[in-house]
Amino acid sequence: AAGALARALLFGHVWLLHPVGRLSMKQSLFWPYMVEGFAVLAYFGHVATPTPVAFLPVVVQFVGRWGLYRFVTHKFNIVPGHAYYDAFEDRKQPLELAAVYRV
């Protein structure tokens, strides 16, 4: 039961970015979003430690998410100053990678 709750919280966090991305105050939510994400990942890591196979869907989710972001920014040359540049996403990538790595 704890594993199911941990997975639900983790994927809820991951998908929370969709409604957050539509807010005009998105940049001010960066640190609250990241702290919440670190807490959820730590809980997931604590609960899922005895079952390494539980990490596979999480790894696939994050690799897909980061890969898509990097592909799109590279393909369309989205850099600071570009109309579609998003500092939140740019800052989030390395911190999220570090958090997942620590799990």
Sequence and secondary structure as in RCSB ss.txt:
>XXXX:A:sequence
AAGALARALLFGHVWLLHPVGRLSMKQSLFWPYMVEGFAVLAYFGHVATPTPVAFLPVVVQFVGRWGLYRFVTHK
FNIVPGHAYYDAFEDRKQPLELAAVYRV
>XXXX:A:secstr
 HHHHHHHHHHHHHHHHHHHTT TTGGGGHHHHHHHHHHHHHHHHHHHTT GGGHHHHHHHHHHHHHHHHHHHHH
TT  TTSTT  HHHHHHHHHHHHHHHH 
